[in-house]
Amino acid sequence: MKFEGLPHMRRSILLLLKTEGSSTMTKLASKMKITKEAVRQQLMGLNKEGWVQKDVIRELKARSGRPTVRYSLTNAGDHFFPKNYDALAIEILETIGLKLGPADLRKLLSTLTETRVKKWQALLAGKSLSEKVKSLKDLYLAKDPFTSVSETSDGFRLVEGNCPFLNVASRQPALCSVSVFALTQLLGVKVVREERFQSGDGRCVFHIYKNKPVKQKALNFQLEPELLKVSSD
């Protein structure tokens, strides 16, 4: 849900918590010029959604009276406000490539691949190739509605209709080699990306060849052949 789509009162509370860091129900009611009960109802809803958290603060010096209750944004609530992760990721990758060199960039991508492979290996253990491919629809997002799998005469086609890293991958296409290589390692067969967002195809299509096994021990991270051609031009 987008910030603009929230009811006005909820937007006001989230904005106040963003600017103040944290606040009490009394202060929120005073700033919004509404009753504490109205604020309480909205905070209950925001807390239930996971956007606001409640912290009970007990003053050590206080011998009597109720503890102070303060409200603040959770990480999920903070994501309603502008972030610039894509620009940061691009800057990091470009800095590594320019300052440290292509070799260090490949080391980073290799490490990213290893991390992703380790995460998925246990989840795929004991499954057939077909079951593994279907499970890997969720490689980027659980229950991903934009990714589909279809069988072909020589294997499978994994079609990715939405890339969550598109802005970064468009500037640093080498990042996509992580997906190709991770799929190769997890499935143990040859995987080729035949269509790509960067080429204007509007999607990425991974061709999985069931009858072309690869030796896991002999695998070393490498860029896709198409990217190697670009880097050598």
Residue, then its C-alpha position, 0 to 999 in steps of 0.5 A: m500500500k502507498f502512503e497516499g492511499l492511507p486515510h488522512m488521519r493515519r497519514s498524519i500520525l505516521l508523518l508526525l512519528k517520522t518527523e518527531g522520532s517517537s511520541t506519546m498519545t497525548k502529544l499526538a492528540s494535541k498536535m492533531k487537535i483531536t481526542k486521545e481516544a481517536v488517536r488511540q483507535q488509529l494507533m491500534g490499527l497502525n500497530k496491528e498492521g505492523w507500521v507502528q510499535k509501542d514502547v513502555i518506558r518505566e522511569l527509574k526515579a518514579r515511585s508511583g504513577r503509570p509508565t510512559v508509553r511512546y509510539s514510533l515507526t517500525n521498519a515497515g512503517d518507515h518504508f512509507f517514506p522515500k528511500n534511495y536504495d537503488a542509487l546507493a546500490i548502483e554507486i557501490l557497484e560502480t565504485i567497486g568496478l572503477k576503483l578496485g577493478p573488475a576482478d573485485l567486482r566479480k568476487l563480490l558477485s561470486t559472494l552474493t551467489e554463494t549466499r543465495v545458494k546456501k539459503w536455497q540448498a536446504l529448501l530444495a534438498g530431496k526434490s526432483l528437478s521439476e519440483k526445484v524449478k517450481s520452488l525457485k519461482d520464489l527466488y526473489l519474492a515469496k508467492d511471486p505472482f509475476t514469475s511462471v514456469s513451463e515445460t519444454s521438450d528439453g527442460f523448462r522455461l522460468v519466466e520472470g515478469n517483474c524484476p525487483f532490482l531492475n533499476v540497479a540491473s539496468r545500470q549494472p547488468a553484471l548483477c543478473s549473472v548472479s541469478v543465472f549462476a545461482l540457478t545453475q548451481l542449485l539445479g545442477v544443469k545448464v541455465v541460459r538467460e534467453e530474454r532480458f529486461q535490459s534488451g527491451d524484452g519486457r521480461c527475463v526468460f531462463h532456459i533450463y536444460k534438463n539433459k545438460p548436467v554441470k559438475q558442481k565442483a568445477l563451477n566458478f562464478q562467471l559473467e554471462p557470455e553476452l556480458l563478456k562480449v560487452s566488457s571486451d568491446 
